[in-house]
Amino acid sequence: MKKYIILVIALLFSAVCLNVFAQTKSYPFEVVKSGKGKQAILFIPGFASSGEVWNDTKANFEKNFTCYTLTMAGFAGVQPQSNASFKNWEDAIAGYIKDNKIEKPIIIGHSMGGGLALAIAADYPDLADRIVVVDAVPCLAALMDASFKPKVNNDCKPIVDQMTGMTDEQFLENQKKYLVRLTEDASKHDLLLGWSAKSDRKTFAEMYCDFSNTDLRDKIAAIKCPALILLESYFANIKPAIEAQYKNLKTANLQYAAKGLHFIMYDDKEFYFKHLNNFIKVK
């Protein structure tokens, strides 16, 4: 009897420990779960963006899909975490999918989030059912420098020092200059600026530096799932360069918007939802 009691106590103690671990396990992002459906969609925003960037997209799918919407640590008011890097974030998102037993989700990412979707599908080829990349390429730096090669042990300190050394006013003025290149929808400018203002500048600088040194062009050959690539209208002018970036992704379906800029979900909704709805079907 004593042995039985000891065994029960040991099992209960183990269960408590496991439950505490499950509750306290930390990921470098916040998650909002919504919607209802057998299949899940996981949304990854881009630089300094809140998961709210996906609000219209979620509303389109929540009736038939369970949605997991991320806001990355250090962005748009979410508490920053140490060791922010593209690879760490990629592995953490893959870990979250596995830990929560999310079966074959559809992964949708914008900008750097699109890069993360590509990396996850390449390094974890059996994890996703399909991916959608919204205005991202496997190697942004190579579009500006055809001879680009990632630096080993890349030093991000100069850009971190520069960005963290700005006053709040200087940082916001700098961000304002880029807004006109990001969306033609002026009604969204204050929203985007607000997300940037609430972002941790050290995280912003580290991730910008790391992503600028990332080259996924060879890696994407490992992707097995279907991939929809939605690109802003400007990229139609440099199709050979874009197609060269994606040549190793055999499942890629490249589509170019008819108008607008980087935030395609704001600037060309007709194009955006047409292709999303054709690509994502209820099972």
C-alpha positions as CSV (number, residue, x, y, z in Angstrom):
1,M,0.0,0.0,0.0
2,K,2.8,2.4,0.9
3,K,4.5,1.8,-2.4
4,Y,1.2,2.5,-4.2
5,I,0.8,5.8,-2.3
6,I,4.4,6.8,-3.1
7,L,3.9,6.0,-6.8
8,V,0.6,8.1,-6.9
9,I,2.4,11.1,-5.2
10,A,5.3,10.8,-7.6
11,L,2.9,10.8,-10.6
12,L,1.0,13.8,-9.3
13,F,4.2,15.7,-8.7
14,S,5.3,15.0,-12.2
15,A,2.0,16.1,-13.6
16,V,2.2,19.4,-11.6
17,C,5.7,20.0,-12.9
18,L,4.7,19.3,-16.5
19,N,1.7,21.6,-16.1
20,V,3.8,24.4,-14.7
21,F,6.4,24.0,-17.5
22,A,3.6,24.1,-20.1
23,Q,2.3,27.3,-18.6
24,T,5.6,29.1,-18.2
25,K,7.3,28.1,-21.5
26,S,8.1,31.3,-23.2
27,Y,8.0,32.1,-26.9
28,P,9.4,35.3,-28.5
29,F,5.9,36.4,-29.6
30,E,2.4,37.0,-28.3
31,V,-0.4,34.9,-29.9
32,V,-4.1,35.7,-30.3
33,K,-6.3,32.6,-31.1
34,S,-9.6,33.2,-32.9
35,G,-12.0,31.6,-35.3
36,K,-13.2,28.0,-35.5
37,G,-12.2,25.3,-37.9
38,K,-10.4,21.9,-38.2
39,Q,-7.5,23.5,-40.0
40,A,-5.4,26.3,-38.6
41,I,-3.9,29.4,-40.2
42,L,-0.9,31.0,-38.5
43,F,-0.2,34.7,-39.3
44,I,3.3,36.3,-39.0
45,P,3.6,40.1,-39.4
46,G,6.6,41.9,-40.6
47,F,9.0,44.5,-39.1
48,A,7.5,46.5,-36.2
49,S,4.0,45.4,-37.2
50,S,1.3,44.3,-34.9
51,G,-0.7,41.1,-35.6
52,E,-3.5,43.6,-36.2
53,V,-2.2,44.0,-39.7
54,W,-4.1,40.7,-40.4
55,N,-7.4,41.9,-39.0
56,D,-9.2,42.0,-42.4
57,T,-7.6,38.7,-43.5
58,K,-8.6,37.0,-40.3
59,A,-12.2,38.2,-40.7
60,N,-12.2,36.5,-44.1
61,F,-11.2,33.1,-42.7
62,E,-12.3,32.9,-39.1
63,K,-15.6,31.3,-39.9
64,N,-13.9,28.2,-41.3
65,F,-10.4,28.2,-39.8
66,T,-8.8,28.5,-36.4
67,C,-6.4,31.4,-36.5
68,Y,-3.2,32.0,-34.6
69,T,-2.0,35.6,-35.0
70,L,1.5,36.4,-33.8
71,T,3.0,39.7,-32.8
72,M,6.8,39.3,-32.4
73,A,8.6,40.2,-29.1
74,G,9.8,43.8,-29.2
75,F,7.4,44.9,-31.9
76,A,4.2,47.0,-31.5
77,G,4.3,47.1,-27.7
78,V,5.1,43.5,-27.0
79,Q,7.7,43.0,-24.4
80,P,11.2,42.4,-26.0
81,Q,13.2,39.3,-25.3
82,S,16.9,38.7,-25.5
83,N,18.7,36.8,-28.3
84,A,16.4,38.1,-31.0
85,S,17.5,36.6,-34.3
86,F,15.8,35.4,-37.5
87,K,16.8,31.8,-36.8
88,N,15.7,31.9,-33.2
89,W,12.3,33.3,-34.2
90,E,12.0,30.7,-37.0
91,D,12.7,27.8,-34.6
92,A,10.4,29.2,-31.9
93,I,7.5,29.5,-34.3
94,A,8.1,25.9,-35.4
95,G,8.3,24.9,-31.8
96,Y,5.0,26.6,-30.9
97,I,3.3,24.7,-33.7
98,K,4.7,21.4,-32.5
99,D,4.1,22.1,-28.8
100,N,0.5,23.0,-29.4
101,K,0.0,20.1,-31.8
102,I,-1.3,22.3,-34.5
103,E,-1.8,19.9,-37.4
104,K,-0.5,21.0,-40.8
105,P,-1.3,24.8,-40.5
106,I,-1.3,27.2,-43.3
107,I,1.4,29.8,-42.6
108,I,0.9,33.3,-43.9
109,G,3.7,35.9,-43.5
110,H,4.2,39.5,-44.6
111,S,7.6,41.1,-45.3
112,M,10.1,39.5,-42.8
113,G,7.2,37.3,-41.7
114,G,7.1,36.0,-45.3
115,G,10.8,35.2,-45.0
116,L,10.1,33.3,-41.7
117,A,7.3,31.4,-43.5
118,L,9.8,30.4,-46.2
119,A,12.5,29.4,-43.7
120,I,10.0,27.3,-41.6
121,A,8.7,25.5,-44.7
122,A,12.3,24.7,-45.8
123,D,13.8,23.6,-42.4
124,Y,10.6,21.8,-41.3
125,P,9.2,20.5,-44.6
126,D,6.5,18.4,-43.1
127,L,5.2,21.1,-40.7
128,A,3.0,23.3,-43.0
129,D,0.2,22.4,-45.3
130,R,1.0,25.4,-47.5
131,I,2.5,28.9,-47.2
132,V,1.6,32.3,-48.4
133,V,4.4,34.9,-48.7
134,V,3.2,38.5,-48.9
135,D,5.7,40.8,-50.5
136,A,9.0,39.2,-49.5
137,V,11.9,37.6,-51.4
138,P,14.4,34.9,-50.3
139,C,17.3,37.4,-50.3
140,L,16.4,41.1,-50.2
141,A,20.1,42.2,-50.2
142,A,20.7,40.4,-53.5
143,L,18.2,42.5,-55.3
144,M,20.4,45.5,-54.6
145,D,23.8,43.7,-54.9
146,A,23.9,40.7,-57.2
147,S,27.2,39.5,-55.7
148,F,25.8,39.5,-52.1
149,K,27.0,36.8,-49.8
150,P,25.9,36.6,-46.1
151,K,28.6,37.6,-43.7
152,V,29.7,35.1,-41.1
153,N,29.5,36.5,-37.5
154,N,27.8,39.7,-38.9
155,D,28.4,42.7,-36.6
156,C,25.1,44.4,-35.9
157,K,26.4,46.8,-33.3
158,P,26.8,49.8,-35.6
159,I,23.2,49.7,-36.7
160,V,22.0,49.0,-33.2
161,D,24.0,51.9,-31.8
162,Q,22.7,54.2,-34.5
163,M,19.0,53.3,-34.0
164,T,19.1,53.2,-30.2
165,G,21.0,56.5,-30.1
166,M,18.2,58.4,-31.8
167,T,15.8,60.5,-29.8
168,D,12.1,59.5,-30.1
169,E,11.5,62.5,-32.3
170,Q,14.4,61.6,-34.7
171,F,13.2,57.9,-34.8
172,L,9.6,58.9,-35.7
173,E,10.7,61.4,-38.3
174,N,12.9,58.7,-39.9
175,Q,10.0,56.3,-39.9
176,K,7.7,58.9,-41.5
177,K,9.9,59.1,-44.5
178,Y,9.4,55.4,-45.2
179,L,5.6,55.3,-44.8
180,V,5.0,56.7,-48.3
181,R,7.0,53.8,-49.7
182,L,5.1,51.2,-47.7
183,T,1.5,51.9,-48.5
184,E,-0.5,54.3,-50.7
185,D,-3.4,54.2,-48.1
186,A,-2.7,57.4,-46.2
187,S,-5.4,56.4,-43.6
188,K,-3.0,53.6,-42.4
189,H,0.0,55.9,-41.9
190,D,-0.7,56.8,-38.3
191,L,-1.5,53.1,-37.5
192,L,1.9,52.0,-38.9
193,L,3.7,54.8,-37.2
194,G,2.1,54.0,-33.9
195,W,3.3,50.4,-34.1
196,S,6.9,51.6,-34.9
197,A,6.8,54.1,-32.0
198,K,5.8,51.2,-29.6
199,S,8.6,48.9,-30.9
200,D,11.8,48.2,-29.1
201,R,14.5,49.9,-31.2
202,K,17.2,47.4,-30.2
203,T,15.1,44.5,-31.4
204,F,14.1,46.5,-34.5
205,A,17.8,47.1,-35.4
206,E,19.0,43.6,-34.6
207,M,16.3,41.9,-36.7
208,Y,16.7,44.4,-39.6
209,C,20.5,43.7,-39.5
210,D,20.0,39.9,-39.3
211,F,17.3,39.7,-42.0
212,S,19.4,41.9,-44.3
213,N,22.2,39.3,-43.9
214,T,19.8,36.3,-44.6
215,D,19.9,34.4,-47.9
216,L,17.2,31.7,-48.3
217,R,17.7,31.2,-52.1
218,D,19.3,27.8,-51.8
219,K,17.4,26.7,-48.7
220,I,14.0,27.0,-50.3
221,A,14.7,24.0,-52.6
222,A,13.7,21.9,-49.6
223,I,10.2,23.2,-49.5
224,K,7.6,20.6,-50.4
225,C,4.3,22.3,-49.8
226,P,2.4,24.6,-52.2
227,A,3.6,28.3,-51.9
228,L,1.7,31.4,-53.0
229,I,3.9,34.4,-53.5
230,L,2.0,37.7,-53.6
231,L,4.2,40.6,-54.7
232,E,3.8,44.4,-54.9
233,S,3.2,45.9,-58.3
234,Y,6.8,47.4,-58.6
235,F,8.3,43.9,-58.7
236,A,6.5,43.2,-62.0
237,N,9.1,45.6,-63.5
238,I,12.0,43.3,-62.4
239,K,10.4,39.9,-63.0
240,P,13.7,38.2,-64.1
241,A,15.4,39.2,-60.8
242,I,12.4,38.0,-58.8
243,E,12.1,34.8,-60.7
244,A,15.8,34.1,-60.2
245,Q,15.3,34.6,-56.4
246,Y,12.5,31.9,-56.4
247,K,13.9,29.6,-59.1
248,N,14.7,26.8,-56.5
249,L,11.2,26.9,-55.0
250,K,9.5,24.4,-57.4
251,T,6.0,24.9,-55.8
252,A,6.0,28.7,-56.1
253,N,3.0,30.5,-57.7
254,L,4.2,34.0,-58.2
255,Q,1.5,36.7,-58.6
256,Y,2.1,40.5,-59.0
257,A,-0.4,43.1,-57.7
258,A,-1.8,45.5,-60.2
259,K,-1.3,48.6,-57.9
260,G,0.0,49.7,-54.5
261,L,3.0,49.2,-52.4
262,H,4.4,46.9,-49.7
263,F,1.3,46.5,-47.6
264,I,-0.6,44.7,-50.3
265,M,-3.4,43.7,-47.9
266,Y,-4.2,47.5,-47.7
267,D,-3.4,48.7,-51.2
268,D,-4.8,46.0,-53.5
269,K,-7.5,44.1,-51.6
270,E,-9.2,42.8,-54.7
271,F,-6.0,41.1,-56.0
272,Y,-5.0,40.0,-52.4
273,F,-8.3,38.3,-51.5
274,K,-8.9,36.8,-54.9
275,H,-5.6,34.9,-54.8
276,L,-5.9,34.0,-51.1
277,N,-9.4,32.6,-51.5
278,N,-8.4,30.6,-54.6
279,F,-5.3,29.2,-52.7
280,I,-6.9,28.5,-49.3
281,K,-9.9,26.1,-49.4
282,V,-11.9,24.6,-46.6
283,K,-11.0,20.9,-46.3
